[in-house]
Amino acid sequence: MNPLAWNCRGIRNSRTVRELCGFVRSLHPKIVFLCETRASSSRVSNLKWRLGLRNSLAVSSHGLSGGLGLFWDESLDVFLLSQGERHFDVLIKEELGLTPWRATFVYGEPRVENRYKMWDLMRNLRGEWNGPWFLMGDFIEAMCPPSPGFSGLPWTYNNNQAGSRNMQVGLDRGVANSEWSLRFPGAHINHPCSSRSDHKALVYLLQVPMTPSRNMEASLKSWSREKFGHVTREIERLRSVLEPLEGEDVIGNRAEILQAKIKLDELLYREEMMWLQRSRINWLKEGDRNTRLKRDDGSWCANQEEMKGMASHYFSDLFSKDSSLCPDDLTNLFAPKITLEMNRDLC
């Protein structure tokens, strides 16, 4: 199900939303946590339609500070245990017969003097649960070593400053107790590169993707070339190029990294447009698949000729004058502004 967490640094920018949608398409998370949304709860909740995750929880930001969002797929049963301005604590049930597990998504305190509050909260939550549990999010604490079983660069935050002012630290993290690790023995965390935020996203990869057979692989490649070109492959290639560039940037030379991020942003836009065009073409080609209409008495009609007659009658009736209405009864209540003499003068 691959839970994903990201300090997105605001969702008001369409490019940020585009990159988030790209993460969802490529990583297939069934639950997504966003922090520092810098938006109202209603605006955050509306993102669920773009992400294809039909359920959501949201906390409004204070101006341009804070804000949380949690989105999940319909295949999951998610029960809210508690929430605050900086956390969601939920219980997740995947399938009948399997033990539910607990997930806590956090956004740490930015002020040093208040950071003890989050750790106190974690201790209190820990005392309430003995089953599988994992935590994920931006702790706003420099943590070393990085998350166990991670892949990617060992840091998740880059202030994008040049030279000696450049800072790379692991502020974002995923941790789990032993019960959860036994439940998902092959789980590991990946840090996909971002072109929009100074924080990398975190994705907990819980399932190893299956390797397709050679025949299927050839068919899929042919289909991809015909339908989508090489945009998706180029996005993956550019992310793999960007990661070592950021890892080797010890002298603060940002030009090549910036150029790669601009190109990645452009490719994400092209990918989004292709998906929109594909959905539009399918609708024009196949329609909405309505094969029946409902009669006035509530019964269904499936006969094509009768359906044509119903549609013709509906629109004829829609644009015909209703004999039961007499507009003079209403207009006579108002004194006319233009008199007969005025009309004669105009002629």
C-alpha positions as CSV (number, residue, x, y, z in Angstrom):
1,M,0.0,0.0,0.0
2,N,3.1,2.2,0.2
3,P,2.3,5.1,2.6
4,L,3.7,8.4,1.5
5,A,4.5,11.5,3.5
6,W,5.7,14.9,2.2
7,N,6.4,18.3,3.5
8,C,5.1,20.0,0.3
9,R,5.8,23.6,1.4
10,G,2.3,24.7,0.2
11,I,-0.3,23.3,-2.2
12,R,-1.4,26.6,-3.7
13,N,1.2,26.2,-6.5
14,S,-0.1,24.1,-9.4
15,R,3.4,22.7,-10.0
16,T,3.5,21.3,-6.5
17,V,0.2,19.6,-7.0
18,R,1.4,18.3,-10.3
19,E,4.4,16.7,-8.7
20,L,2.3,15.2,-5.9
21,C,0.0,13.6,-8.5
22,G,3.2,12.3,-10.2
23,F,4.3,10.7,-7.0
24,V,0.9,9.0,-6.6
25,R,0.9,7.7,-10.2
26,S,4.4,6.3,-10.0
27,L,4.5,5.0,-6.4
28,H,0.8,3.9,-6.0
29,P,0.4,4.9,-2.3
30,K,-3.0,4.1,-0.7
31,I,-2.5,6.6,2.0
32,V,-0.8,10.0,1.6
33,F,0.1,12.5,4.4
34,L,0.9,16.2,3.6
35,C,2.3,18.7,6.0
36,E,2.8,22.4,5.7
37,T,0.0,22.7,3.2
38,R,-0.4,26.5,3.9
39,A,-4.1,26.2,2.9
40,S,-7.5,25.9,4.4
41,S,-8.9,22.5,5.3
42,S,-11.5,22.7,2.5
43,R,-8.9,23.4,-0.1
44,V,-6.7,20.6,1.1
45,S,-9.6,18.1,1.1
46,N,-10.5,18.9,-2.5
47,L,-7.1,17.5,-3.5
48,K,-8.6,14.0,-3.0
49,W,-10.2,14.3,-6.4
50,R,-6.9,15.0,-8.1
51,L,-5.2,12.2,-6.3
52,G,-7.8,9.6,-6.8
53,L,-8.0,8.9,-3.1
54,R,-11.6,9.4,-2.1
55,N,-11.3,9.9,1.7
56,S,-9.5,12.7,3.5
57,L,-8.9,14.5,6.8
58,A,-7.5,18.0,6.9
59,V,-6.3,20.7,9.3
60,S,-6.2,24.3,8.2
61,S,-3.0,26.3,8.3
62,H,-2.5,29.5,10.3
63,G,-1.8,31.9,7.4
64,L,1.2,30.6,5.6
65,S,2.3,28.3,8.4
66,G,1.3,24.7,9.1
67,G,-1.6,22.8,7.7
68,L,-2.1,19.0,7.4
69,G,-3.8,16.6,5.0
70,L,-4.4,12.9,5.0
71,F,-5.8,11.0,2.1
72,W,-6.5,7.3,1.7
73,D,-8.0,4.8,-0.8
74,E,-11.4,3.3,-0.5
75,S,-9.9,-0.2,-0.1
76,L,-8.7,0.8,3.4
77,D,-10.7,1.2,6.5
78,V,-9.2,4.1,8.4
79,F,-10.4,5.1,11.9
80,L,-9.3,8.3,13.4
81,L,-8.0,7.9,17.0
82,S,-6.8,11.5,17.5
83,Q,-5.7,14.5,15.7
84,G,-4.2,17.9,16.4
85,E,-2.6,20.8,14.6
86,R,0.6,18.7,14.1
87,H,-0.5,15.0,13.9
88,F,-3.0,12.4,12.7
89,D,-3.2,9.1,14.7
90,V,-5.2,6.5,12.9
91,L,-6.0,2.7,13.0
92,I,-5.8,1.0,9.6
93,K,-7.6,-2.2,8.6
94,E,-6.7,-3.7,5.2
95,E,-8.5,-7.0,5.0
96,L,-10.8,-9.1,7.1
97,G,-9.0,-11.5,9.4
98,L,-5.8,-9.4,9.4
99,T,-4.7,-7.6,12.6
100,P,-5.2,-3.8,12.3
101,W,-2.2,-1.6,12.6
102,R,-1.6,1.9,13.9
103,A,-0.1,4.8,11.9
104,T,0.8,8.2,13.3
105,F,1.7,11.0,10.9
106,V,3.5,13.9,12.4
107,Y,4.7,17.5,11.7
108,G,7.1,18.6,14.4
109,E,7.2,21.8,16.3
110,P,9.3,24.5,14.5
111,R,10.2,26.3,17.7
112,V,13.0,24.5,19.7
113,E,11.4,25.4,23.0
114,N,8.2,23.6,22.0
115,R,9.6,20.4,20.6
116,Y,9.2,18.5,23.8
117,K,5.4,18.6,23.2
118,M,5.7,16.3,20.2
119,W,7.9,13.8,22.1
120,D,5.5,13.8,25.0
121,L,2.7,13.1,22.6
122,M,4.6,10.1,21.1
123,R,5.2,8.7,24.6
124,N,1.5,9.0,25.5
125,L,0.4,7.4,22.3
126,R,2.9,4.5,22.8
127,G,1.4,3.7,26.1
128,E,-2.0,3.2,24.6
129,W,-1.0,0.5,22.0
130,N,0.8,-2.8,21.9
131,G,0.2,-3.8,18.3
132,P,1.9,-3.0,15.0
133,W,2.7,0.8,14.8
134,F,4.7,3.1,12.6
135,L,5.3,6.8,12.6
136,M,6.1,8.9,9.6
137,G,6.5,12.6,8.8
138,D,8.6,15.7,9.2
139,F,9.9,15.6,12.8
140,I,11.9,18.9,12.4
141,E,14.7,17.3,14.3
142,A,18.1,16.4,12.7
143,M,18.2,12.6,13.1
144,C,21.2,10.4,12.5
145,P,21.3,7.7,11.4
146,P,18.6,7.9,8.7
147,S,15.5,5.7,8.7
148,P,16.4,2.0,8.8
149,G,16.1,0.1,5.5
150,F,16.1,3.3,3.5
151,S,17.2,3.8,-0.1
152,G,18.2,7.1,-1.7
153,L,20.3,10.0,-0.2
154,P,20.9,9.9,3.6
155,W,19.2,13.3,4.0
156,T,15.7,14.6,3.3
157,Y,16.1,18.4,3.6
158,N,18.3,20.7,1.6
159,N,18.2,24.5,2.2
160,N,19.3,25.0,-1.5
161,Q,22.0,27.5,-0.4
162,A,25.3,27.7,-2.1
163,G,28.8,26.9,-0.8
164,S,29.4,26.7,3.0
165,R,25.8,27.9,3.6
166,N,24.4,24.7,2.2
167,M,22.8,22.4,4.8
168,Q,21.6,18.8,4.2
169,V,20.0,17.0,7.1
170,G,17.5,14.2,7.8
171,L,14.4,16.0,9.2
172,D,11.9,13.6,7.7
173,R,11.8,10.0,8.9
174,G,9.8,6.8,9.2
175,V,10.1,4.5,12.2
176,A,8.2,1.4,13.3
177,N,8.1,-1.0,16.2
178,S,9.1,-4.6,16.1
179,E,5.5,-5.9,15.7
180,W,5.0,-3.7,12.6
181,S,8.4,-4.8,11.2
182,L,7.4,-8.5,11.6
183,R,4.1,-7.7,9.8
184,F,5.9,-6.1,6.9
185,P,9.4,-7.8,6.8
186,G,10.4,-6.4,3.4
187,A,9.4,-2.8,4.0
188,H,11.9,-0.1,3.4
189,I,11.8,3.7,2.9
190,N,12.6,5.6,-0.3
191,H,13.4,9.3,-0.7
192,P,12.2,10.3,-4.2
193,C,13.7,13.6,-5.4
194,S,11.5,16.7,-5.6
195,S,11.7,19.6,-8.0
196,R,9.3,21.8,-5.9
197,S,10.0,21.4,-2.2
198,D,13.2,21.6,-0.2
199,H,12.0,18.4,1.5
200,K,12.1,15.0,-0.1
201,A,9.0,12.9,0.1
202,L,9.1,9.6,2.1
203,V,7.4,6.5,0.8
204,Y,7.3,3.3,2.8
205,L,7.5,0.5,0.2
206,L,5.7,-2.4,1.7
207,Q,5.5,-4.7,-1.3
208,V,8.2,-5.7,-3.8
209,P,6.9,-5.1,-7.3
210,M,6.5,-8.2,-9.4
211,T,8.9,-8.7,-12.3
212,P,6.8,-9.1,-15.5
213,S,7.5,-11.9,-18.0
214,R,9.6,-11.1,-21.0
215,N,6.6,-11.3,-23.4
216,M,4.5,-9.1,-21.2
217,E,7.4,-6.6,-20.8
218,A,7.7,-6.4,-24.6
219,S,4.0,-5.8,-25.0
220,L,3.9,-3.1,-22.3
221,K,6.9,-1.3,-23.8
222,S,5.2,-1.3,-27.2
223,W,1.9,0.0,-25.7
224,S,3.8,2.7,-23.9
225,R,5.6,3.9,-27.0
226,E,2.4,4.0,-29.0
227,K,0.2,5.7,-26.3
228,F,2.5,7.8,-24.1
229,G,5.9,8.1,-25.8
230,H,8.9,8.2,-23.4
231,V,7.8,10.9,-20.9
232,T,7.3,8.5,-18.0
233,R,10.6,6.8,-18.6
234,E,12.3,10.2,-19.0
235,I,10.9,11.3,-15.6
236,E,12.3,8.2,-14.0
237,R,15.7,8.8,-15.7
238,L,15.8,12.4,-14.6
239,R,15.0,11.5,-11.0
240,S,17.8,9.0,-11.0
241,V,20.2,11.7,-12.4
242,L,19.0,14.3,-9.9
243,E,19.7,12.1,-6.9
244,P,23.5,11.7,-7.4
245,L,23.8,15.3,-8.5
246,E,22.3,16.4,-5.1
247,G,24.4,13.9,-3.3
248,E,27.7,15.1,-4.9
249,D,26.9,18.8,-4.5
250,V,29.5,19.5,-1.8
251,I,30.6,22.9,-3.2
252,G,27.2,24.3,-3.8
253,N,27.2,24.4,-7.6
254,R,23.4,24.6,-8.1
255,A,23.3,25.3,-11.9
256,E,23.1,21.7,-13.1
257,I,20.7,20.7,-10.3
258,L,18.4,23.7,-11.0
259,Q,18.4,22.8,-14.7
260,A,17.5,19.2,-14.0
261,K,14.6,20.3,-11.7
262,I,13.3,22.7,-14.4
263,K,13.3,19.8,-16.9
264,L,11.6,17.5,-14.4
265,D,8.9,20.1,-13.8
266,E,8.3,20.4,-17.5
267,L,8.1,16.6,-18.0
268,L,5.6,16.3,-15.1
269,Y,3.4,18.9,-16.8
270,R,3.6,17.0,-20.1
271,E,2.7,13.7,-18.4
272,E,-0.3,15.3,-16.7
273,M,-1.5,16.8,-20.0
274,M,-1.2,13.3,-21.7
275,W,-3.4,11.7,-19.0
276,L,-6.0,14.5,-19.3
277,Q,-6.0,14.1,-23.1
278,R,-6.3,10.3,-22.8
279,S,-9.3,10.6,-20.5
280,R,-10.9,13.1,-22.8
281,I,-10.3,10.9,-25.9
282,N,-11.8,7.9,-24.1
283,W,-14.9,9.9,-23.2
284,L,-15.4,11.2,-26.8
285,K,-14.8,7.8,-28.2
286,E,-16.8,5.6,-25.8
287,G,-19.2,8.1,-24.1
288,D,-20.4,7.5,-20.6
289,R,-21.7,4.0,-21.4
290,N,-25.4,4.9,-20.6
291,T,-27.5,2.2,-22.2
292,R,-30.7,2.9,-20.4
293,L,-33.0,5.9,-19.6
294,K,-35.6,6.2,-16.9
295,R,-39.2,6.8,-17.9
296,D,-41.4,9.3,-16.0
297,D,-43.1,6.5,-14.1
298,G,-39.7,5.3,-12.8
299,S,-39.3,2.2,-15.1
300,W,-36.2,1.7,-17.2
301,C,-36.2,1.9,-21.0
302,A,-33.5,0.1,-23.0
303,N,-35.1,0.3,-26.5
304,Q,-33.0,2.5,-28.7
305,E,-35.9,4.0,-30.7
306,E,-37.9,4.7,-27.6
307,M,-34.9,6.3,-26.0
308,K,-34.5,8.6,-29.1
309,G,-38.1,9.6,-28.8
310,M,-37.8,10.3,-25.1
311,A,-34.7,12.5,-25.7
312,S,-36.4,14.4,-28.5
313,H,-39.6,14.9,-26.4
314,Y,-37.5,16.1,-23.4
315,F,-35.7,18.9,-25.3
316,S,-38.8,19.9,-27.3
317,D,-40.7,20.3,-24.1
318,L,-37.8,22.1,-22.5
319,F,-37.8,24.8,-25.1
320,S,-41.6,25.1,-25.5
321,K,-43.8,27.7,-23.9
322,D,-45.7,26.4,-20.9
323,S,-49.3,27.2,-21.4
324,S,-50.0,26.9,-17.7
325,L,-47.9,30.0,-17.1
326,C,-49.2,33.6,-17.7
327,P,-46.4,36.1,-17.5
328,D,-48.9,39.0,-17.7
329,D,-50.1,38.2,-14.2
330,L,-46.6,39.1,-13.0
331,T,-45.6,41.9,-15.3
332,N,-48.9,43.8,-14.6
333,L,-47.7,44.3,-11.0
334,F,-45.0,46.7,-12.1
335,A,-45.5,50.2,-13.6
336,P,-44.0,50.4,-17.1
337,K,-40.9,52.7,-17.4
338,I,-41.4,53.2,-21.2
339,T,-44.8,54.6,-22.2
340,L,-46.7,54.3,-25.4
341,E,-45.8,57.9,-26.3
342,M,-42.1,57.1,-25.8
343,N,-42.4,54.2,-28.2
344,R,-44.1,56.4,-30.8
345,D,-41.4,59.0,-30.6
346,L,-38.8,56.3,-31.2
347,C,-40.6,55.3,-34.4
